[in-house]
Amino acid sequence: MAIRTGKDYMDGLKSRPREVWLEGRRVTDIVNEPNFRQPIKEIARLYDMQHDPKHQDKITGICEETGERVSNAFIVPKSYEDLMKRRALYETWAEATFGLMGRSPDFLNVTVTSMASNYKFFEKYNASWAENIVNYYKHVRDNDLFLTHALINPQNDRSKAAHEQKDMFTHLGAVEETSEGIIVRGAKMLATFAPITDEVIIYPFPGFKPGDERYVLSFAIPIDTPGLRIVCREPVQSGKRPIFDHPLASRFEEMDAVLVFNDVLVPWNRIFAYNNLEAGNTVYAQTGLSQNTHQNGVRGLTKLRFAQQVASRVADAIGVDGFLNVQTQLGELVQSVETIRALLRTAENEYAINENGEAVPSFTSLETIRGILPKAYPRAIEIIQTIGAGGLLLSPTGYDFENTELREDIDKYYGGREGVDAYDRVRLFKLAWDLSGEAFGQRLVQYERYYSGDPVRKLGMFYSNYKKKHFDSLTMVDRALEQNETKKNVSLNK
Ligand SMILES: Cc1cc2nc3c(=O)[nH]c(=O)nc-3n(C[C@H](O)[C@H](O)[C@H](O)COP(=O)(O)OP(=O)(O)OC[C@H]3O[C@@H](n4cnc5c(N)ncnc54)[C@H](O)[C@@H]3O)c2cc1C
């Protein structure tokens, strides 16, 4: 069966030691590392859901080619119904993690599936790239792998192209070709979940200029490939902070990392694009994008709904939800959720079948979600902060609750409105602060802004593409001008 259990996933992590650096030390036991232990359990839980009769038929299906059961992420959608099956997977996993784990395995599994079903794009440039991406898709599908990706160059001097940086291999580039493959050197970011995945896929983000040829690289390799170093950012939780005090941060941290490639050999059969500026600048838009943007939309909606529900519960717990200023903020949040929900429905209802027979949701609607969420989500967090106010900062710890000397005061002074005792109010406010105040919550805000590129440039690209597609059909303006038709040499008063 090509669907893994949580145990299969964890056994895979144990059997493949990788080079992970965290707070200046090398992590040797990934599964038992306090900072990773709980997030690994959360991912394992997602894999276990594939075997749970309650979810199995909803999130997995039978692969036509192999007859094996696989995740819906690996089934190429051919119809609206297929797209809805994919959505069911995104939604089920997003609900299980409250939308807080953006890079759950479905995100890149869907991307790879879509790259493979768009193999003709690769074939245009090189027949072996097409063959490689299709074989890679089968490898990921049949082993139910968890991938990370790193598309962005390290943030050194953004005013210069890759080949103009101080060191030729600051940005990841090809050093030399050998009979076995390409030796690559340099860094890429921002590989979310890298320490606890199975493989990394690199594909280019547009922006290459002449001279950048060696930096056009798309490939995938196991995360334990010799020479690949994973340098983690500072954790947002120590792994020792109790779940009671940090109900979200202690469970759902997605570790981000910079990947440093120290002369890593990428075998030829794992190369999907190389040394071609045109391919480098178009692969992102012309292969897997619409499909993973669909996952982003479903997951983003779940996260926004979660924030909206947290805000409502906080208001309710302290009896402020009857005040007009609070109601307008909560109403605004509900309308944000409804806007994203409607856009998602439109994206799905207005799907198209592309030239490869793949059903793709409307990119315009999905990109509109992508444009709105970086504003709507930070606003949701601001509303939680505004409504929770000072109370968000004053929650006692679980240890305080256990202290009999303090408990009477806590029960008296920390309760909420009638019916909300101190224990329930404090638990709720801790959850709200994890989401809105802690480093964990701030990363979630930053994620929503930047997870699929710079929203500023993306909006610019969105408008340019929209104009290309729709400018000719801006007929209302022409009609309005025609109805008032005046010739240049005709008197304006007639
Ligand atoms: C929490 C989190 C998780 C992420 N996970 C992943 C991941 O798993 N894999 C992955 O590949 N990436 C990931 N990303 C990275 C994401 O793709 C980048 O952050 C995003 O593309 C923006 O790039 P940057 O951070 O280098 O910002 P920069 O490009 O350096 O931008 C910095 C600022 O300068 C402006 N700017 C820069 N260049 C230009 C220009 N040419 N024109 C106009 N304005 C410009 C930008 O608008 C921005 O305000 C993640 C990011 C975050 C925050």
The ligand as an SDF file (V2000), in Angstrom:
LIG
                    3D

 53 58  0  0  0  0  0  0  0  0999 V2000
    7.4440   31.7790    7.4570 C   0  0  0  0  0  0  0  0  0  0  0  0
    7.9190   31.6490    6.0470 C   0  0  0  0  0  0  0  0  0  0  0  0
    8.0100   30.3700    5.4790 C   0  0  0  0  0  0  0  0  0  0  0  0
    8.4970   30.2370    4.1690 C   0  0  0  0  0  0  0  0  0  0  0  0
    8.6340   28.9680    3.6330 N   0  0  0  0  0  0  0  0  0  0  0  0
    9.2280   28.8170    2.4270 C   0  0  0  0  0  0  0  0  0  0  0  0
    9.5070   27.5270    1.9010 C   0  0  0  0  0  0  0  0  0  0  0  0
    9.1770   26.5040    2.5010 O   0  0  0  0  0  0  0  0  0  0  0  0
   10.1740   27.4440    0.7310 N   0  0  0  0  0  0  0  0  0  0  0  0
   10.5660   28.5570    0.0240 C   0  0  0  0  0  0  0  0  0  0  0  0
   11.1570   28.4230   -1.0380 O   0  0  0  0  0  0  0  0  0  0  0  0
   10.3100   29.7990    0.5000 N   0  0  0  0  0  0  0  0  0  0  0  0
    9.6390   29.9490    1.6700 C   0  0  0  0  0  0  0  0  0  0  0  0
    9.3970   31.2040    2.1490 N   0  0  0  0  0  0  0  0  0  0  0  0
   10.1400   32.3140    1.5110 C   0  0  0  0  0  0  0  0  0  0  0  0
    9.3200   33.1570    0.6600 C   0  0  0  0  0  0  0  0  0  0  0  0
    9.2190   32.5620   -0.5990 O   0  0  0  0  0  0  0  0  0  0  0  0
   10.0610   34.5100    0.6030 C   0  0  0  0  0  0  0  0  0  0  0  0
   10.0710   35.0740    1.8830 O   0  0  0  0  0  0  0  0  0  0  0  0
    9.3950   35.4520   -0.3420 C   0  0  0  0  0  0  0  0  0  0  0  0
    9.5610   34.9750   -1.6590 O   0  0  0  0  0  0  0  0  0  0  0  0
   10.0000   36.8670   -0.2700 C   0  0  0  0  0  0  0  0  0  0  0  0
   11.3830   36.8220   -0.4730 O   0  0  0  0  0  0  0  0  0  0  0  0
   12.3810   37.4230    0.6030 P   0  0  0  0  0  0  0  0  0  0  0  0
   11.9270   36.9770    1.9430 O   0  0  0  0  0  0  0  0  0  0  0  0
   13.7350   37.0500    0.1790 O   0  0  0  0  0  0  0  0  0  0  0  0
   12.1730   38.9790    0.5260 O   0  0  0  0  0  0  0  0  0  0  0  0
   12.9140   39.9800   -0.4610 P   0  0  0  0  0  0  0  0  0  0  0  0
   12.7270   39.5200   -1.8570 O   0  0  0  0  0  0  0  0  0  0  0  0
   14.3240   40.1510   -0.0320 O   0  0  0  0  0  0  0  0  0  0  0  0
   12.1130   41.3090   -0.2240 O   0  0  0  0  0  0  0  0  0  0  0  0
   12.3940   42.2170    0.8470 C   0  0  0  0  0  0  0  0  0  0  0  0
   11.6010   43.5060    0.6060 C   0  0  0  0  0  0  0  0  0  0  0  0
   12.1130   44.1880   -0.5430 O   0  0  0  0  0  0  0  0  0  0  0  0
   11.1130   44.3390   -1.5500 C   0  0  0  0  0  0  0  0  0  0  0  0
   11.7340   43.9430   -2.8330 N   0  0  0  0  0  0  0  0  0  0  0  0
   12.7510   43.0560   -3.0050 C   0  0  0  0  0  0  0  0  0  0  0  0
   13.0650   42.9530   -4.3000 N   0  0  0  0  0  0  0  0  0  0  0  0
   12.2380   43.7610   -4.9830 C   0  0  0  0  0  0  0  0  0  0  0  0
   12.0630   44.0670   -6.3680 C   0  0  0  0  0  0  0  0  0  0  0  0
   12.8090   43.5020   -7.3040 N   0  0  0  0  0  0  0  0  0  0  0  0
   11.0850   44.9220   -6.7000 N   0  0  0  0  0  0  0  0  0  0  0  0
   10.3110   45.4820   -5.7500 C   0  0  0  0  0  0  0  0  0  0  0  0
   10.4310   45.2430   -4.4200 N   0  0  0  0  0  0  0  0  0  0  0  0
   11.3780   44.3910   -4.0400 C   0  0  0  0  0  0  0  0  0  0  0  0
    9.9940   43.3660   -1.1710 C   0  0  0  0  0  0  0  0  0  0  0  0
    8.7080   43.8670   -1.5590 O   0  0  0  0  0  0  0  0  0  0  0  0
   10.1190   43.2680    0.3450 C   0  0  0  0  0  0  0  0  0  0  0  0
    9.3810   44.2780    0.9610 O   0  0  0  0  0  0  0  0  0  0  0  0
    8.8780   31.3700    3.4320 C   0  0  0  0  0  0  0  0  0  0  0  0
    8.7650   32.6460    4.0120 C   0  0  0  0  0  0  0  0  0  0  0  0
    8.2880   32.7840    5.2840 C   0  0  0  0  0  0  0  0  0  0  0  0
    8.1880   34.1630    5.8750 C   0  0  0  0  0  0  0  0  0  0  0  0
  1  2  1  0
  2  3  1  0
  2 52  2  0
  3  4  2  0
  4  5  1  0
  4 50  1  0
  5  6  2  0
  6  7  1  0
  6 13  1  0
  7  8  2  0
  7  9  1  0
  9 10  1  0
 10 11  2  0
 10 12  1  0
 12 13  2  0
 13 14  1  0
 14 15  1  0
 14 50  1  0
 15 16  1  0
 16 17  1  0
 16 18  1  0
 18 19  1  0
 18 20  1  0
 20 21  1  0
 20 22  1  0
 22 23  1  0
 23 24  1  0
 24 25  2  0
 24 26  1  0
 24 27  1  0
 27 28  1  0
 28 29  2  0
 28 30  1  0
 28 31  1  0
 31 32  1  0
 32 33  1  0
 33 34  1  0
 33 48  1  0
 34 35  1  0
 35 36  1  0
 35 46  1  0
 36 37  1  0
 36 45  1  0
 37 38  2  0
 38 39  1  0
 39 40  1  0
 39 45  2  0
 40 41  1  0
 40 42  2  0
 42 43  1  0
 43 44  2  0
 44 45  1  0
 46 47  1  0
 46 48  1  0
 48 49  1  0
 50 51  2  0
 51 52  1  0
 52 53  1  0
M  END
$$$$
